Amino acid sequence: MFFELFSMMTAFLAEGETVMGSKGLLVVGACFGAGLACLGAGLGIGKVAAASVESMARQPEASGDIRGAMILTAAFIEGVCLFAVVVSLLAVLG
């Protein structure tokens, strides 16, 4: 995902915009923000999955409830990440 955002950034800069131009810094900032949002979402989902697997190992009879809560939490984290990427793209394209 980061490489796609980096290629988008270089494509905008290759169109003749300078890095210090008005749109150049906006593109760099938007790509950096979207990359950080994706990195944070990946770390958050990894932490949620690790905690849920550990709790399922400690209490196997509650694994169905734990799995459902884990999937719901991961979906919310992915939604926030997607929102951040869309906002970054709107900042660049708008």
HUCOR-V758570 format. One record per helix or strand of 2 or more residues. SS is the DSSP state (alpha for helix, beta for strand). FROM is the first residue (numbers start at 0). TO is the last residue. If there is no record, write none. Layout:
BEGIN
SS_FROM_TO / SS_FROM_TO
END
This chain:
BEGIN
alpha_1_13 / alpha_21_57 / alpha_59_92
END
